[in-house]
Amino acid sequence: MSFSIGFPNAAAVTIGGKSAGTLKALSEAEDQAVDEALGTTQDSGKVRTGMGAGAEATDQAQEGGSSQSVAVQVLLKRMQELQQQLREQQQQLAAAQARNYSTEEARTSAVMAIQGQIADTSGALLEVTGHLVTELSKGSGSGSVVNTTA
């Protein structure tokens, strides 16, 4: 049995203060990070196991002298993906605004739909940025306090 509810403005619905798009993006980012950390990915029904991208990133970081953790590298990669997605959505918005529509209502609906996607992507980008700041601040806290008592 399936049950669905229609909301007039689905972009305004939040779960725990986060939009559905943000939750989905966070879930995908977490799944991707887990897959990379465990060295497993699923592509078209096939499961690939082994060292994985996380281990490869760690090896590259050690060889290249990078001090970034795997979590930071995954977050940076996700941030780049979201920035690219945001650029594409902004291009879609510009095209939708330039396009001719039969009614003003159709134009408004199309533009608002894309603006909602942009808002969701921006929210996901902010979340990733927050997690990145948290990860980066973990490393900077060690050794910053010096005990001067004898």
C-alpha atoms as one frame of an Amber mdcrd trajectory, in Angstrom:
protein
   0.000   0.000   0.000   1.354   3.384  -0.902   0.379   6.693   0.552   1.264
  10.129  -0.716   0.461  13.656   0.320   0.640  16.644  -1.963   1.985  19.896
  -0.609   1.375  23.177  -2.395   4.965  24.300  -1.730   7.092  21.199  -1.201
  10.282  23.272  -1.022   9.011  24.837   2.211   8.642  21.481   4.004  11.489
  20.888   6.434  12.558  17.923   8.523  14.549  18.846  11.582  15.003  22.353
  10.177  16.464  21.075   6.895  14.811  20.925   3.490  14.263  17.600   1.756
  16.854  18.462  -0.880  19.434  19.232   1.793  18.696  15.969   3.577  18.987
  14.045   0.335  22.297  15.728  -0.535  23.672  15.037   2.942  22.551  11.432
   2.746  24.199  11.009  -0.649  27.393  12.651   0.616  27.467  10.368   3.646
  26.816   7.291   1.509  29.582   8.325  -0.858  32.002   8.950   2.006  31.183
   5.560   3.545  31.617   3.805   0.204  34.941   5.519  -0.380  36.134   4.809
   3.152  35.156   1.146   2.916  36.408   0.790  -0.639  33.083  -0.344  -2.066
  30.997   1.244  -4.777  27.939   0.131  -6.662  27.824   0.817 -10.380  24.952
  -0.586 -12.418  24.329  -3.496 -10.078  27.988  -4.442  -9.675  29.893  -4.074
  -6.438  33.555  -3.174  -6.588  35.648  -3.802  -3.516  39.282  -3.221  -2.770
  41.441  -0.346  -1.672  38.797   2.163  -2.733  39.043   5.861  -3.439  39.506
   6.653   0.241  42.624   4.541   0.494  43.877   5.925  -2.812  43.303   9.474
  -1.543  45.203   8.644   1.643  48.077   7.189  -0.390  48.152  10.281  -2.615
  48.077  12.548   0.432  51.023  10.713   1.963  53.005  10.723  -1.274  52.232
  14.344  -2.058  52.896  15.541   1.468  49.300  16.659   1.963  48.147  16.787
   5.547  44.430  16.652   4.673  42.408  13.799   6.092  40.267  11.579   3.914
  37.140  13.236   5.337  38.407  16.672   4.283  39.228  15.398   0.792  35.768
  13.819   0.425  34.121  17.041   1.611  36.197  19.121  -0.813  35.227  16.800
  -3.659  31.545  17.008  -2.709  31.828  20.791  -2.478  33.227  20.938  -6.017
  30.395  18.727  -7.271  27.792  20.946  -5.619  29.429  24.089  -7.022  29.283
  22.582 -10.516  25.647  21.607  -9.991  24.901  25.153  -8.819  26.532  26.627
 -11.945  24.421  24.342 -14.148  21.241  25.296 -12.299  22.064  28.993 -12.656
  22.449  28.461 -16.395  19.073  26.695 -16.442  17.552  29.641 -14.587  18.976
  32.133 -17.064  17.621  30.050 -19.955  14.208  29.764 -18.289  14.064  33.502
 -17.744  14.998  34.207 -21.384  12.539  31.661 -22.805   9.106  32.746 -24.065
   6.120  31.216 -22.290   2.457  31.083 -23.219   1.412  32.699 -19.927   3.097
  34.647 -17.183   1.990  31.956 -14.730   3.889  29.280 -16.686   6.992  31.463
 -16.665   6.694  32.080 -12.923   6.231  28.361 -12.212   9.251  27.351 -14.273
  11.487  30.019 -12.748  10.336  29.252  -9.215  10.971  25.529  -9.681  14.559
  26.179 -10.722  15.006  28.706  -7.915  13.868  26.015  -5.480  16.499  23.637
  -6.851  19.126  26.354  -6.509  18.061  26.959  -2.915  18.340  23.244  -2.124
  21.777  23.030  -3.720  22.905  26.158  -1.873  21.688  24.645   1.386  23.582
  21.430   0.707  26.676  23.473  -0.156  26.373  25.341   3.141  26.039  22.060
   5.030  29.136  20.631   3.356  30.998  23.861   4.076  30.010  23.624   7.733
  31.213  20.032   7.943  34.431  21.022   6.196  35.044  23.821   8.716  34.407
  21.341  11.535  36.851  18.828  10.067  39.499  21.465   9.470  39.128  22.866
  12.983  39.694  19.392  14.457  43.256  19.382  13.163  44.064  22.956  14.121
  43.133  22.523  17.773  45.932  20.130  18.659  49.032  21.727  20.052  47.652
  25.244  20.051  47.576  25.530  23.857  50.884  25.637  25.670  51.074  24.764
  29.356  53.442  27.239  31.017  53.223  25.875  34.566  56.310  24.168  35.911
